Amino acid sequence: MTDAPEEWPRRARRLSTLPWLNVLGVVAIVVAGVLITVRSLPDDRPNQLLNVSYDPTREVYAALDQAFVAEYREHTGIALDVKQSHGGSGRQARGVIDGSEKANVVSFALVSDVDALQKRGLIAPDWQKRLPHDSIAYTSTIVFVVRKGNAKDIHDWPDLVKDGVSVVTPDPKTSGNGQLSFLAAWGSVTTRGGSSAQALDYLEQLYRHVAVFDAGARSSATSYSVQQVGDVHLTWENEALREVADSKGELQIVYPPTSIKAEPAVAWVDANDEDPETAADAKAYLRYLFTDPAQELFAQFGYRPVNPAILAKHLDRLPNLELFPVTAIARDWDDAKQRFFGDNGIYDVVAASAPAAPGRIVPNGRGG
């Protein structure tokens, strides 16, 4: 394989042969005439990993897992079974923290969601330096999906607050998509010369136009594309590409003039990988994400690979965009998380100022 991880674990497949001591024991027992039950033989089932990920990554990780498992067995002889769990990124992080999700690796929408595990002692403080590109295997952004013909003439962030425009976006309290949409909207004001007061006013207007707050990106896409709620959907670029492809010409993508550079991050969970063999599997799995074959798969599924040569091959689907970094609106991802989405943060101020319309689903269960 080209560009394989630098160090595949150099251990034979577990329990592929019986230790000599066990063989002699079996012989002695057979000679003694004692029956050996099937349960006394070694368990030869595949080793398992659980990747706890955010909402719209189902398809890309299904492809990546299949490719990795085959390569891993070829190079190490180890049979591996990678399981997936998907949901809103913030909710997934809380599941790992409270132990309901026994993650071996995490692949979250936001660096700050991985940091939340680090602060609880589940992941080492230097987690970002353990993998290439600060543990970011690809980037993405927030774009608009509109209905065929774009009847509401939506091209830029200010168009979202025009009279009669109905918006679909996930709840920032549970969804990385929701948080990134909020941050992108804020930055669309402040990075183009507007003040924080003007950005707050814009966000308050925008959230009065939101028709439905789902828990995550995929359920939000279902509300928009299947249930036909709203005029515009604020979503991940990769999710927008999937929606449009599935719509058979009924939807189209609008790239706003500016948006945020999203940086989903990956890490192995030290507290759940104390067994050296499990840890070796988890590390090899994440290192694989930075290889050329994995980077190509990310691009094919609408994610922006960190390998610039592979990204350049896909400019027809992943065009060059003006994307601002999180440091344009906060010190870093953790500061953005606290400032915008912490208790009594900017999002809480916005949510409190956006009264619910009849039948509207609003954050945290408020409203109708």
Helices and strands as residue ranges (DSSP letters): H 20-32, G 38-40, E 47-54, G 55-57, H 58-76, E 80-87, H 89-98, E 105-108, H 111-119, G 127-130, H 132-135, E 138-139, E 142-147, G 157-161, E 167-168, H 176-190, H 196-208, E 210-212, H 217-221, I 222-226, E 232-236, H 237-246, E 251-254, E 259-260, E 265-268, G 270-272, H 276-288, H 292-300, E 304-305, H 308-312, E 323-324, G 326-328, H 333-341, H 346-353, G 363-365
